Structures are given as C-alpha cells and as structure tokens.
Amino acid sequence: MRQVKNPFGLEITNPSSASISTGITLTTDCLEDSLLTCYWGCSVQKLYEALQKHVYCFRISTPQALEDALYSEYLYQEQYFIKKDSKEEIYCQLPKDTKIEDFGTVPRSRYPLVALLTLADEDDREIYDIISMVSVIHIPDKTYKLSCRILYQYLLPTQGQFHDLKQLFMSANNNSTPSSNSSPELKSTDRSLLERAGLSESEADAPEENGKDCVVCQNGTVNWVLLPCRHTCLCDGCVRYFQRCPMCRQFVQESFALRGQREHDRDRLKTL
C-alpha cells in the first residue's frame, strides 16, 4: 500500500549566520534513509526545465536523474547520507579553492544553493508517492545581502507533478528588507526579487491557498494556517487530527482559521 505522506523534512539551522563565506547548516528529518545532494550555483533556467522534465519525461527519483536534467549546470556539488529519523545537522560550504564570493547582481541566473532530498533505498520508492524534495535556498554574499532563507520547496511525486510548498506569510525578519541607504533602483530591484520569491515586504500575502482542496481529504476547502511553518493546507474537518503539518512535518504549535464558520457556511450556500 502506497503512503501519501511526505517522507522528507529540511530546515536551515543557522539562518542569521549563514553566508557564502561561512557556509550553511541544514537540519534534515526523514522517515527513511535518504540522500541529501547540494548544488551550489545551480542554473535557474535548468532547474525549472528539470522540474518540467519530471512532469513530462522522466522522474527525478535519484540525484543522478536531476544531474542529467541539469546538464551539470552548477558550480559545485556535495552529497550526504541521511539516516532514518536521525534529524541530522549537515554543514555545507563551498570549498575556498572555488574562489566564489558571490553569484552576480540581480536578477541572477543562478541560485546560491539547491538541496535535493531523495530516498536512498530503491524499495522505499515503491512505498511512497513522494519520491524527492527540492529546496531552493538563498544565501547572502558580498553582492546581495538578503537574509538567508528557503525561497521554494517542491515535492516531487511519482505521478509526475510537482507541488510548491510556498509559505503563506513572509518571515518577520527586519533584515529581509532592503537597506535604507540603497538607491531607488536597487530598492526596486530588491522588491521585484522579493515579490517573485513570495517574500513581499507586506506583513502578509493574500491567502491564495484559500480556494484549494484540503491536502488530506481532497474534499474540504483549505481554511487553516499552521504555525510556525505557516503552511495552509487543511480544512475545518481535518485540522483537529494533526499535531504535525502534513506538508513539512513540523510540529504545530498554533493554528488559526482564515475565515469564520459563518462566513464559510455562507459561501458554501452560494454554491448550492
């Protein structure tokens, strides 16, 4: 019997101190033995071409499959074996002999870091519908100092789609906004990049998940934001059954409804 739940979890352990020069520490939480493969300076265009190939051509279930799809359009690669349920902290850093100090000015053609989690055991790929997870990570460098964060996370199922785990709200980090000393042109560029990355300077984005179906029952309308992960993925009926977010598997410390029950019922009556 196939398990629909997500077997992968990945977070940044040291976002405030991570940089190109000091490296980054990633915390993994995987239900099965997995491989973490990090691609530094990965081509933006080739990454999204690879995701489209996963949909239409072949499945990215192994690091080699992604590497073939990228045509080696990255600057450096490192790989780690992750033991089941170990919650390991992995320290990743570009070797000094690469002499890479930044990834150019925005808009950039390369992401600082793309982290791929895949199931290490081929038999496990027959059990889970989710076979890999791709995380796009921004790391500050000497040219662009936007604070370290995960920009995107994509779950790749065996059926060929990919699901964007975009968070509903931006992180309330004052360092994420452009410096007041920046030029108007740079501020405009920074704001454009933030908006494309789902990191607008406003306190909250529009609840775009609100009209979608619950990821668990596939029937109820999504209505609950889970904290601290901020994923919106559960309906009123399913939210009570989960202590962990079904998307990223973080423990739920708090949750709130996007709409009250009366408003929800009123909208449902309109559709009858």
Secondary structure by P-SEA (a helix, b strand, c coil): cccccccbbbbbcccccccccbbbbbbbbbccbbbbbbbccccaaaaaaaaaaaacccccccaaaaaaaacccccbbbbbbbccccbbbbbbbcccccccccccccccccccbbbbbbbccaaaaacccccbbbbbbbbbcccccccccccbbbbbccccbbbbbccccccccccccccccccaaaaaaaaaaaaaacccccccccccccccccccccccccccccccccccccccccccccccccccccccccccccccaaaaaaaaaaac
